[in-house]
């Protein structure tokens, strides 16, 4: 995921770097996206985050006023 989204490598380039074919990179990427969606849906259903992905409740690591 990091190579694709942050390093902006193509799936072909990732496959070459990892020694696998491009189609395998695509399969792993699709699986990871499905797992992330499921995890985010679960968090949203439990009220930990809203549907847009923002954390609910008090902000962490910020000084409290007062």
Buried (B, 14 or more C-beta within 10 A) or exposed (E): EEBBEEEEBEBEBBBBEEEEEBEBBBEBBEEEEEEEEEEBEEBBEEEEBEEEEEEEEEEEEEEEEE
